[in-house]
Structures are given as C-alpha cells and as structure tokens.
Amino acid sequence: MSRFIRINELRLVTEYNPVTAIGLFNSTVQTHLLLFTDKASQEHTERVRRYREAAELFRGKVRPKGGEE
C-alpha cells in the first residue's frame, strides 16, 4: 500500500517551476524523468500529450540502475 501511495502522490506530468520544485524535491519519489520542450513550439502540446501517455504506461515501472527507489 505504501508503494502505491508513493507512486501516485505526484501528478504524472508537472510543469517545473519554483513552486512545483518544492513539492518534487520534498516527495518520497526519488526517480524523475524530465522532458525539456519549448512552450512556444508548435509541437509542444503534442509532445506533452505523448509524454503523458508514456508516463501512464510506465508509472511505477521505471527504476534507477540497481533497482533501488
């Protein structure tokens, strides 16, 4: 149950900014994947949509090298 809570305590995709950074770095979740994208780009919305889709498929399955969390 605690693993489920840890995995689901954060949104799948969060725009990084000074406010959200506090929550991300204070979370028990230690593994994060980053997407760098230009919000002004025509492809931005589609990139984020695909990234969110992949995040749903891999939630709880991506682990750091060595398997630690």
C-alpha positions in Angstrom: 0.0 0.0 0.0 2.8 2.5 0.8 4.4 1.8 -2.6 1.1 2.6 -4.3 0.8 5.9 -2.3 4.4 6.8 -3.2 3.9 6.1 -6.9 0.6 8.1 -7.1 1.5 11.0 -4.8 2.6 13.2 -7.7 1.0 14.1 -11.0 2.3 12.1 -13.9 3.5 15.3 -15.7 4.2 18.5 -13.8 5.5 21.7 -15.3 8.7 22.6 -13.4 8.8 26.0 -11.8 9.9 27.4 -8.4 6.6 26.4 -6.7 6.4 22.9 -8.0 10.1 22.3 -7.4 9.4 22.4 -3.7 6.9 19.6 -3.9 9.0 17.5 -6.3 12.1 17.7 -4.1 10.2 17.0 -0.9 8.4 14.0 -2.3 9.4 10.5 -1.4 9.6 9.7 -5.2 13.3 9.7 -6.0 13.2 8.9 -9.7 12.0 11.5 -12.2 12.1 11.7 -16.0 12.5 15.1 -17.5 11.1 16.5 -20.7 12.6 19.7 -22.0 10.3 21.4 -24.5 9.8 24.9 -25.8 6.3 26.1 -24.9 6.3 28.4 -27.9 6.9 25.5 -30.3 4.0 24.2 -32.5 4.9 20.7 -31.3 4.8 21.4 -27.6 1.2 20.3 -27.0 1.7 17.1 -28.9 5.0 16.3 -27.2 3.4 16.8 -23.7 0.4 14.6 -24.7 2.7 11.8 -25.9 4.9 12.2 -22.8 1.9 11.9 -20.5 0.7 8.9 -22.4 4.1 7.2 -21.9 4.1 8.2 -18.2 0.8 6.4 -17.7 2.1 3.2 -19.3 5.3 3.2 -17.3 4.1 4.6 -13.9 5.7 2.5 -11.2 7.8 0.5 -13.6 10.9 2.7 -14.2 13.6 2.2 -11.6 17.1 3.6 -11.2 20.0 1.3 -12.1 20.4 -1.3 -9.4 16.6 -1.4 -8.7 16.6 1.0 -5.7 13.8 3.5 -5.3 
